[in-house]
Amino acid sequence: MSDSVYKVVELVGTSTESWEKAAAAAVNRAGETLRELRVAEVVEQDMIIEGGKVTAYRTKVKVSFKFEGGA
């Protein structure tokens, strides 16, 4: 196996249904523009509350992908 370098970015996904769907939204969106996604780590979860009710779930994830830089 050759040496590789991976970049890590932090993203926040949102969903009106669940933290899991919020995380999936972030990863799915990242997958539209980044190649070779490797790992997504959930680092934080919170909720938006309006009028005393939960209106959205937010999940912060760190996503890693293979770094393809020129020499």
C-alpha positions in Angstrom: 0.0 0.0 0.0 1.4 3.4 -1.0 1.4 6.4 1.3 -1.7 8.6 1.0 -2.8 12.0 2.4 -6.3 12.8 3.3 -7.9 16.2 3.9 -10.6 16.6 6.5 -13.4 19.2 6.3 -16.1 20.0 8.8 -19.7 20.2 7.6 -23.1 20.8 9.1 -26.1 19.0 7.7 -29.7 19.8 8.7 -33.0 17.8 8.7 -36.5 18.3 10.0 -36.6 14.6 10.8 -33.5 13.3 12.5 -29.8 13.7 13.3 -29.1 10.7 11.1 -30.7 12.3 8.1 -28.9 15.6 8.9 -25.6 13.7 8.8 -26.5 11.9 5.6 -27.4 15.2 4.0 -24.0 16.6 4.7 -22.2 13.6 3.4 -24.4 13.2 0.3 -23.8 16.9 -0.6 -20.1 16.6 -0.1 -20.1 13.5 -2.3 -21.5 15.7 -5.2 -18.2 17.6 -5.4 -15.5 15.6 -3.6 -14.0 12.4 -4.8 -13.0 9.4 -2.8 -14.7 10.2 0.5 -13.4 7.9 3.2 -14.8 8.5 6.7 -17.4 10.8 8.3 -17.2 11.3 12.0 -20.0 12.9 13.9 -18.6 15.5 16.2 -21.6 17.4 17.4 -25.4 17.3 17.3 -27.9 20.0 18.2 -31.5 21.1 17.6 -33.2 24.3 16.5 -36.2 25.1 18.7 -38.9 27.5 17.7 -42.0 28.2 19.8 -40.9 25.6 22.3 -40.8 22.8 19.6 -38.0 21.2 17.8 -38.0 22.3 14.2 -34.7 21.0 12.9 -31.9 18.7 13.7 -28.3 19.7 13.0 -25.3 17.3 12.8 -21.7 18.5 12.5 -19.5 15.9 10.8 -15.8 15.8 9.9 -15.5 14.2 6.4 -12.2 12.9 5.0 -11.3 12.5 1.4 -8.1 11.6 -0.5 -6.0 14.6 -1.2 -4.9 15.0 -4.8 -2.4 17.8 -4.9 0.2 18.6 -7.6 3.8 18.3 -6.7 
